[in-house]
Amino acid sequence: MRSADEAQQVVRPFRLLVTGSRTWGSEAADTVRLRQALNHVAQEVGYRTPILIHGGARGLDRLAASHWRGLGLPTEEHLPDWDGPWGRQAGFRRNELMVNLGANLCLAFIRDQSRGATHCANFAERRNIRTIRFYAGRMPAGATQGQEWQVK
């Protein structure tokens, strides 16, 4: 059993949830923005091993996971069970699971108002997870791009 002092010294990994459109990466600028954001997080969290949580979908999820592993950092993939009881809602349920497992930060890369990525970002915000959105294509009214930010 650990003493109270030892328990306080345990450093929990930084959990970065990424969500994004399946068409993210179809333009070179998309990939540049993704890599810049991921590199920024990896550098900022430093001593805390950052884990990238993603849903394994084509597009943003796979691009982010590949880049993250290229930095020598771990990923955590959560695939939806399309053949399970949720059927076509499996992606939304998977998003809720990833959020409920906890994250320190959510980066949402949304192209043309992607329903899945928007759902995940909205759900993360409702769970008080700091969420930064990056948009490409059509943006919702009143939306703003991800601005300068610091990881804490």
Secondary structure, DSSP 8 states (H G I E B T S, - for coil): ---HHHHHH----EEEEEEE-TTTTSSHHHHHHHHHHHHHHHHHHTTS-EEEEE---TTHHHHHHHHHHHTT--EEE----TTSTTGGGHHHHHHHHHHHT--SEEEEEEETT-HHHHHHHHHHHHTT--EEEEEESS--TT-----S----
